[in-house]
Amino acid sequence: MSVTPSQIRSTLLARREIALIDVREEAQFALGHPLFAAQIPLQRIALEAPWRIPRTDTPIIIYDDGEGLAEPALHQFRALGYTQVDVLEGGLGGWKAAGYELFEDVNSYSKAFGELVEHRRHTPSLPAPDVLALIEEKADIAILDARRFDEYATMSIPSGRSVPGAELVLRAPVAAPDPDTTIIVNCAGRTRSIIGTQSLINAGLPNRVFALRNGTIGWTLAGQALETGRQESVDKGDGSEFDLARERARDVAYRAGVRRIDSADLKALLAESDRTLYRFDVRQPADFAAGHPAGFRNAPGGQLVQETDHFAPVRGARIVLADDLGPRADMTASWLAQLGWDVLVLADAFDGPLETGEDGAPAPRGPLGRYKRPYEGTDNREAAMQAYLDWEYGLVAQLERDGTHGFFVI
């Protein structure tokens, strides 16, 4: 059985559950796909599908672009026990023929949302030459890198310190305790810089906060040298600092419509067998491994907002977040809610027995199975980096033409 593009669009607009799965390789996926498509290559279906699509009666629509992958993918999904698997009528060509938008690159809807946030909130930013001038004059600034620590260590802005995105509300006041210190948030490109900067603004930090415009890409295109191998991070703080961070983050989550539940509420949600429920511990991997609530997977908050399609490919599912201190879950939930997710925070997640170790996620695909992003590594071509930025600048207009996103910005 096949499903038409218009039926998929109607499902997205009604916010019913759907997993729209592109079974091509990631490099082909990055050339163009529907906004809410997720990518699982044919040879990884048996490994990834049970992890990423936990409910076997989830409505799943698979497609390719005429390569002959959809039919064997259909059989693989059904052999795994999935009972509502169909193909997209006409494949990607059918989607294009219906006049619907194609989005390039990966994690596209999270990146498009970041552009929408900047567009609507006018998130302040500074160009790379201005930031370098501040560094050289030893101005009172704190540069905070919102990426994963391994990305930061690969290449970073001089004097920058690692503070992954969801940690910012906890750690920025430690990095810049004087309200006169200017905070500059960077990532490799734009999204995590924008979301990190706006997180601190939304939380009401008294400091002036700016994004590094275009991140390390903008830094490189300005002819400025990056550093490699940095290992500096910022502590979480303690005591009254935690209390203030909790207060700030809960206020932001409340404004975004995030609800708080307890373990009894969670048990009731788990009993609803007709609705997908993702449970994520949004702390850093080492914290997760040391002790986490049973049944929760690790998805550090900043990456969960950046790569939502990877962690939660079932659009329309529920998401429950956990964090032993609170602010990381609340801030992450505030962004997921604005991304159109039904998201809740489990308030008593750490009151009972905890499990240790990793969550058992499938092994990473490795370089051969991944499309190399134009902002990864230190050997990127300037033309590719500029083209990537130009693509991001156009995402707000694409969202408007597509019309299915349902995003809002507080």
NORNOR-V553712 format. One line per field, one symbol per residue. psi: psi as a letter, one per 20 degrees, with the letter a starting at -180 (. if undefined). A space follows every 10 residues. Layout:
psi=???
//
This chain:
psi=qqpqhhhggh gghikqpqoo ppjrqhhggi iprqgjqrpo qgijghghgh ghnhpikpop pqraljikhg ghgghgghhi jpimprqppi bhhhgghijq qpprarkhhg hhgghhghgh ilpqrpqghh gghgghjlrn qoppojaqhh gghgprppjq qpnqgiighg hghghmhpii pppppqbhdg ghggggghgh ghikqiqppq qoojbhghgg hjkqpqqqjq kprprhaach gggggggghh gggghijpqp rahgggghhh inijppopop ojrqhhgghh oqqpiqrpnp ghhhhhlhhg hminpirqpp qqphhghggg gghhghghjj qnpqpohkhj iaqqqrarij qqqqhrhhjq poqijqajkq qhhhghhggh ghhjhghggg hgjigjqrp.
//
